[in-house]
């Protein structure tokens, strides 16, 4: 599954990505996802986060347009005002990521459902807090016509399917198939071995990367890589497969430099362009 070749010399040809992420308690998730998005090759990036963190995110992510959103009492994004403000941006974006670092609870899922409804022709990546009540909005995900990638770990998948974590860990491939069928989306079931399942039943396993990838923020980077590839024009299955592979190979390279554990999630994204370039040259 070769990635689409972007138009030479045009950032518009590599697409616009919108990242909706972060909270007062976890502002760094927006930065980790943002860098993953740009390192994967997206041409333009917008980041929407809580107002309290927006200026700091903007000063750290110099390449991005940053949108500060009203906050709830618990430091999350207020869903009603955010949906209204972000609606036109979702419609203009090629790919949208929702979830990394959002405050968990009903506000996150309400925001997710509202943004999915804004433009079902847009590609979406749903991660972290956007997943846990998603079964109640399966129809909205299915309306996107297979242009959605969901990236749960075992705990999030348990909440999504209404099962115990032990059941999910006993049969991760079966869980990924159930979620793909429920949502009509490509599912990346994260774990020591990642399972990627498409709605049409195709399935893949990736077992590389190593134990060091199990670190805070690693999933935020992965979600950013996937949305960046979607913005470039990859379809959902392509973006998921390449995202998992590149994220894993980045972990392997850092393990060779630092040791199997102890490298930081923020260091993963810098490896991505080199890996993509080497693979494209080999092809």
C-alpha positions in Angstrom: 0.0 0.0 0.0 2.2 2.8 -1.3 1.4 6.3 0.1 0.0 8.9 -2.3 2.7 11.1 -3.8 2.0 14.8 -2.9 2.0 17.6 -5.4 5.5 19.2 -5.6 6.0 22.5 -4.0 2.5 23.0 -2.5 1.6 22.7 1.1 -2.1 22.5 0.0 -1.2 19.4 -1.9 -0.3 17.7 1.3 -3.5 18.6 3.1 -4.8 20.4 6.1 -5.1 18.6 9.5 -7.0 19.7 12.5 -6.0 18.3 15.9 -8.6 18.7 18.8 -6.7 17.7 21.9 -5.5 18.6 25.4 -6.9 19.8 28.6 -5.8 21.9 31.6 -4.3 18.8 33.2 -2.8 17.3 30.0 -1.9 20.1 27.6 1.2 18.3 26.3 -1.0 15.7 24.4 -1.9 18.4 21.9 1.8 19.1 21.2 2.7 15.4 20.9 0.0 14.8 18.4 0.7 18.1 16.5 4.4 17.1 15.9 3.4 13.6 14.8 1.0 15.2 12.3 3.6 17.5 10.7 6.4 14.9 10.8 4.1 12.5 8.8 4.0 15.2 6.1 0.8 17.1 6.5 1.0 20.5 4.7 -1.0 22.6 7.2 -1.9 22.1 10.8 -4.5 23.7 13.1 -4.6 22.7 16.8 -7.7 23.3 19.0 -7.2 23.1 22.7 -8.3 24.7 26.0 -7.9 28.4 26.2 -5.6 28.2 29.2 -3.0 26.2 27.2 -3.5 27.7 23.8 -0.7 30.3 24.0 1.8 27.8 25.4 0.9 25.3 22.6 1.3 28.1 20.0 4.8 29.0 21.3 5.9 25.4 21.3 4.2 24.4 18.0 5.4 27.3 15.9 4.2 25.9 12.6 0.5 25.5 13.7 -2.5 27.8 13.9 -3.7 27.4 17.5 -7.4 27.9 18.6 -8.2 28.5 22.2 -11.5 27.0 23.3 -13.8 27.7 26.3 -13.2 25.4 29.2 -15.5 23.4 31.5 -15.1 23.5 35.3 -12.9 20.4 35.3 -10.5 21.9 32.7 -11.8 20.2 29.6 -13.1 21.7 26.3 -16.7 22.9 26.6 -18.4 20.9 23.8 -21.2 23.2 22.7 -19.2 26.3 22.1 -16.3 24.3 20.7 -18.5 22.4 18.2 -19.9 25.7 16.9 -16.5 27.3 16.5 -14.8 24.3 15.0 -17.6 23.4 12.6 -16.3 25.4 9.6 -12.7 24.3 10.3 -13.8 20.6 10.2 -15.5 21.2 6.9 -12.3 22.7 5.4 -9.9 20.1 6.9 -8.8 17.1 5.0 -8.4 15.1 8.3 -9.4 15.7 11.9 -8.0 14.1 15.1 -10.1 14.2 18.2 -9.2 12.9 21.6 -5.6 13.0 22.8 -5.5 14.5 26.3 -9.2 15.5 26.4 -10.8 15.3 29.8 -12.6 12.0 30.0 -16.4 11.9 30.3 -19.6 13.0 28.6 -18.2 16.3 27.4 -15.5 14.6 25.2 -18.0 12.2 23.6 -20.5 15.0 23.0 -17.8 17.0 21.3 -16.8 14.0 19.2 -20.4 13.3 18.1 -21.0 17.0 17.2 -17.8 17.2 15.1 -18.5 14.0 13.3 -21.9 15.4 12.2 -20.3 18.6 10.8 -18.9 16.9 7.7 -19.0 13.1 7.3 -16.9 13.4 4.2 -13.9 14.4 6.2 -11.4 11.8 7.4 -11.2 11.3 11.2 -8.9 9.7 13.8 -10.6 9.1 17.1 -8.4 8.4 20.1 -8.4 8.3 23.9 -11.4 10.1 25.5 -13.3 10.3 22.2 -13.7 6.5 22.2 -15.2 5.5 25.5 -18.9 6.3 24.8 -18.6 6.0 21.0 -20.9 2.9 20.8 -23.9 5.2 21.4 -22.8 7.2 18.3 -21.9 4.3 16.0 -24.3 5.6 13.3 -22.5 8.9 13.1 -19.2 7.0 12.7 -20.7 4.7 10.0 -22.0 7.8 8.2 -18.4 8.8 7.5 -18.2 5.9 5.0 -15.1 4.2 6.2 -13.0 7.3 6.5 -12.5 6.9 10.3 -9.6 5.3 12.1 -10.0 4.5 15.8 -7.0 3.8 18.0 -8.0 2.2 21.4 -5.9 0.4 23.9 -7.4 -2.5 25.8 -9.1 -0.3 28.5 -10.6 2.0 25.9 -11.8 -0.9 23.8 -13.4 -2.5 26.9 -15.5 0.7 27.4 -16.3 0.9 23.8 -17.6 -2.6 23.5 -19.0 -2.9 27.0 -16.7 -5.8 27.9 -14.1 -6.4 30.6 -10.5 -5.5 30.0 -9.7 -9.2 30.6 -12.0 -10.2 27.8 -10.3 -7.7 25.4 -6.8 -8.8 26.4 -7.8 -12.5 25.9 -8.9 -11.9 22.3 -7.6 -8.5 20.9 -8.2 -9.5 17.3 -11.7 -10.5 18.0 -12.3 -7.2 19.8 -10.9 -5.3 16.9 -13.1 -7.1 14.5 -16.2 -6.4 16.6 -15.4 -2.7 16.8 -14.7 -2.5 13.1 -18.1 -4.1 12.4 -19.9 -1.9 14.9 -18.4 1.4 13.7 -17.6 0.7 10.0 -14.2 2.1 10.8 -10.6 0.9 10.6 -9.5 -0.2 14.1 -6.0 0.0 15.5 -6.1 -2.2 18.6 -2.9 -1.1 20.4 -0.8 -3.5 22.4 2.5 -5.4 22.5 1.2 -6.7 19.1 -1.0 -4.2 17.4 -4.0 -5.5 15.4 -5.3 -3.5 12.5 -8.7 -4.4 11.1 -10.7 -2.9 8.2 -14.5 -2.9 8.0 -14.3 -5.3 5.1 -12.6 -7.9 7.2 -9.0 -7.5 6.2 -6.7 -7.8 9.2 -3.0 -7.3 9.9 -0.7 -7.7 12.9 2.4 -5.6 13.8 4.7 -7.0 16.5 7.6 -4.6 16.3 8.6 -1.5 18.2 9.4 -3.0 21.5 8.5 -2.4 25.2 9.7 1.2 25.2 6.6 2.3 23.2 4.5 1.6 26.3 5.2 5.1 27.7 3.1 8.2 28.4 2.3 10.1 25.2 3.3 7.4 22.7 -0.3 6.9 21.6 -0.7 10.7 21.1 2.2 10.6 18.6 0.7 7.6 16.8 -2.6 9.3 16.4 -0.9 12.4 15.0 1.1 10.4 12.5 -2.1 8.7 11.3 -4.0 12.0 10.9 -1.0 13.4 9.1 -1.0 10.6 6.6 -4.8 10.9 6.1 -4.3 14.6 5.4 -1.8 13.7 2.7 -4.4 11.6 0.9 -3.9 8.1 2.3 -7.1 6.1 2.8 -8.0 4.9 6.3 -6.4 1.5 6.0 -3.2 2.9 4.4 -2.9 5.6 7.1 -3.4 3.1 9.9 -0.9 0.6 8.6 1.8 3.1 7.8 1.2 4.9 11.0 1.6 1.7 13.1 4.6 0.6 11.2 6.4 4.0 11.3 5.6 4.6 14.9 6.9 1.1 15.8 10.1 1.5 13.7 10.7 4.8 15.4 10.6 3.0 18.7 13.0 0.4 17.5 15.5 3.0 16.4 15.3 4.9 19.7 15.8 1.6 21.5 19.0 1.1 19.6 20.2 4.5 20.7 19.0 4.7 24.3 18.2 1.2 25.3 14.8 -0.7 25.3 13.2 1.7 27.8 13.6 5.3 28.8 13.3 7.2 25.6 10.5 9.8 25.5 7.4 9.9 23.4 8.4 13.4 22.2 11.5 11.8 20.5 9.5 9.5 18.3 8.1 12.0 15.9 11.6 13.2 14.7 12.3 9.7 13.4 9.3 9.6 11.2 10.4 11.6 8.1 13.6 9.6 7.8 11.8 6.3 8.0 9.2 7.3 5.4 12.0 8.5 3.1 14.0 5.3 3.4 11.1 3.1 2.7 10.0 5.2 -0.3 13.6 5.1 -1.7 13.7 1.4 -1.2 10.5 1.0 -3.2 
